[in-house]
Amino acid sequence: MNHLKPSGPNPDLACDVLVVGAGTAGFGAAITAARAGLSVHLIEAGTKVGGVMAFCPGMPWGGGYPLGRNIGGVFAELTLRLTSMAPPAAEVRPCALENFGPEVQYDHELATLTLFEMLLEAGVHLHLGCLVGNPTLVDGRITCVACTDRRGQFNIHPRLVNDCSGDGDISARAGVPYTVGDNVGNMMAVTLSFHMNGADVDRVFADGDPYFRSYAAQGVAQGRLHPDLSKLYLMRGFHPGSVFCNTVTIRGVDGTNPDAVARATQEGRRRCAQVARFLIDSVPGFARAQMWGIGPTVGVRETRKLEAMYRLTGEDLAQSKRFDDGIVACDNPIDDVMRTTAEMTHDAAVARGDYYTIPLRTLIPRRIENLLFAGRLISADPVAFASVRGMPQCMAMGQACGVAAAQTLAKGGAVQDVDAAAVVATLQAQGLRGIGGQNLTDHPTATPGAPGALGI
C-alpha cells in the first residue's frame, strides 16, 4: 500500500513584495509588481482567486466604464483576453439598474482561469488556503509576517507589504488606525448570490421593472419572502437561459467575525432556496428553471477602512474632483446596501457626464513605511466608499500600489515619500485613462453587446 509521505515544515521565505488577498485588488497589485521585476508572494485564505468573483460567481464587473469609456490598465487587458476568446467568454452590456453604466458579464470559470494564467505568466508565487497572522515591526517597518497553511506555520520576510485582504487584519495588527462601516459601526449587508438556469430570459425581463417590485411585494405579503426583499435584484446571466440573482442580502453582519459570517451563510442559503421556489412558482419565465451556482459563502461588502494620508469624501465626489495623484476614474453611483435599514440606494455620485478620480494618498498609511493597501480598505467616508468599491476600481487601485511598490523599492525610503507624479505617469503608460490631466472623453465609448467592445 502506498502512503503519502508527510511534507516537511515550511521554510521561511523572503520576497520583495508580499500581497495579502487575491481578490481583484490583490490581483492587480501582484501582477503589476511582478511585471516590474520584483519577487512577489500572493497570500489567499480561500481556494480561488478573484475575491468577490469567487464568493459571488457571476457578479458582473461594474464601474469599469465611467462615461462609457474603459478605465484601461490591467482591467482592460483582462477583459480583452476574455472577449477575444472563441467563442467570447465576456461581453460589455448595459446595466439595467439605475445610475449604473456599462458592465462586463463573463464566464466565471474562464475568467478565474485567466486570472490564474496571468499571475503565472508574471511569475507571482501564489499561496492558496493560507492565513496571515501577526506582523513583526522594527523601526516603523514590517520585517516579518507569520503565515499558516495546512503544513504549519512559516514566516515571510518582505521588503514591502500590500494589504488587499478586504478586512485589513494585518494592517490593523500592525497598528494602522481604522474605522468600521459608517461613522457608528454599521456595515453594509452581506449577500449570498446564485443563478437560475433554464429560464425563459426574455419572458423574465418582459415586465420592464429591473427591481421586480410588484412580485417582491406579493412574496413579502404572503410570507414567502423575507421582508427585506422588497426589491429583487435579478440580471441576465452571461450564458443563455441563466439569470444571476444578487438579491439575498442579510443585515447586521460583522464581516470581521467568522462566526457571524458562518451564521449569515447558513441563513443566506435558506433564503436563496426560498427565493428560488418563489421565482419558479410566481414569476413568469422561471417555471422550468433550477437554482444553480450558489456562492460558497456570503460576499462581504464593507468592514474596515484604514486611515491614510488622505480620506476621500462624498463632497469630493459631488465636486467631481480629479486629483493630481488620481489613479483611476470613477462615476459609480453611491451604492449603499442596507447599512441601517432595508433600503438600497443607487444615488448618482456625480453630475451626469462627469467623473472623479481616486487619489493614491487614500492607499498610503501615515506611518508604516513599507505598507500599502488597496480595494475596500481604501480610506474613504461612508458616502465615498459606497461609490469607489467596484471591482474594476479595486483592480486599478491594486495596479497603482504595484507601481508604487516598485518605485519605492527602486529608490529606497518610505512609501509616504513615493513620487506620485511618477506613479501616475507610469499608470498612464500602462493604459490607465482619465488620470493625470488626461480626459476620458478623449477616448471612444464602449459598444455594449459586441464581442471585444472595450471602448478602445
Summary of the structure (lengths in Angstrom):
residues: 456
radius of gyration: 21.5
end to end distance: 59.0
largest distance: 70.7
contacts: 1683
relative contact order: 0.19
helix: 32%
strand: 25%
